[in-house]
Structures are given as C-alpha cells and as structure tokens.
C-alpha cells in the first residue's frame, strides 16, 4: 500500500518535528491496512486524535463557542461519503465511511450525522478542545450570546485559518482519498467548507486520488481536488498536476491552499502556496 498524508496548508508550525513524527505514524497505520479506503481512514484517524492538527481533537472553534467536525471519503469505484457539522465527534472520517458504505447517500449533516455515528458505535461525546484551542478562544472576544447580525460582524473580523488533514492511497488497483477538518477559526456556527464536498476537498477516480486543504470557500468554488485529478487524467504526472493547479488556484482566487495526489502507479505529488504544508509518504 502506498500512502501519502498531509497536515494542512497554513502557517509555519511551531513544532514541525513533532508534527512530522505524527504524520509519519499516520502513514504507517495506513500501509498496514488491507484496502486503500481502510488505509486512508486509519491514517486520518491518527491525525484526528492529535491536537496539533485542525481535525478531531484541537479543531477550530465556531462563533457560538462550539467545535464541529467534517470529513469526506471517496474510493476509485465511486463509493463516496461525507459527514459535517458534528458536535463531539473526534473521528469524523469514520462517520464519512459509514455514510459511504452503509447508506444510499453522499452527505449527512449535523445532529442526524451524530445520530448515525452513535448507531454505528462511533463515539459522539468526545471533548475536542485542546489546551491551545482553549487558550486561543479565551483570548477571542465572545459573541456567542449575540444575535445573528452581530455574530456576522464578529465573524468578518475573526474568521481565518486554513489547516486541515487528509490522506490518499493506492494498492496498485484501487485508489482512495479522505479529508477531515474542524473548519476555519471563528466561522459562523454551522458553516461548512470544502472538506465534505465531493470534488472540492477530496476526489478519486480509477486514475488518481486527491485531498485538498486551505481556504475552504475558495477551494469549493474552484473544485480543487477534482481539477488536480482531471489534470492527471489529461496526461500530467502527479507532481506536475499539483504544482500547476495550485498556481492556477492562487492566480484565480488570491487565496492559500495545498493538495496531495497519488496516481494508479503509486506516483505522488504535492503543492501549496501557503507558508507551509507538511506531508509524509510511505510505500509498501
């Protein structure tokens, strides 16, 4: 199994070596899996459990002081699932996998996604706050008791951040992609970005699989993950596709993003236009 993971496009991390060790551990968890879908899920679960990343524990906080998680998964045979706006769900990627494999749907949201998770014995009462997120929120002006108009003004002032996590994998026959996030800091309560949107935060075909990270609204409008996969299907190698599409994304949107991609030959590529994006790759 060939596995490539990312820890989010954003600023330069304070402890890059520590984060890199976790990314390396995530690839190891993925390469031990039996299928590409299992590989991406296991890899992302490692990152969701580490508070250094904006997914699961340590996720961004929304305007009402709540943490909501999102994720999406896709296999090269077209099996697709996503879940979003979930309170208390550390492993959003597990819920996305349930949607993909156990329902006729693609995306389930909010309390109904949490109910689905609970029905499949996925923990739904996790404390997703980290020491860092608690401290940052304590330093952020509180608007949780304000009306929607006042919250919107507050969001325009506070909204930001671009980190998220993801994984792609192939066994030489099938490919899969997954992305998971806590969203962007101080987003309006209930905001959903690119991560659970097919073709934006994640995408996979028989030719390639991609996971995107960055400014979610711009990524969704641009269809970043799908554009990278389409570029490979049009003849680019993974590295060329990633670099070319990220350049185009930056030019067109003026926003920051990153992407990782793997093709059916196991070749990988990655690119970002932010200050940093750590990745790790492992082949077996």
Helices and strands as residue ranges (DSSP letters): E 2-10, H 16-31, H 36-48, E 68-75, E 80-87, H 92-102, E 107-109, H 110-119, H 131-138, H 148-158, E 165-170, E 175-181, E 202-204, E 208-214, H 216-222, H 224-233, H 238-253, E 257-263, E 268-272, E 276-282
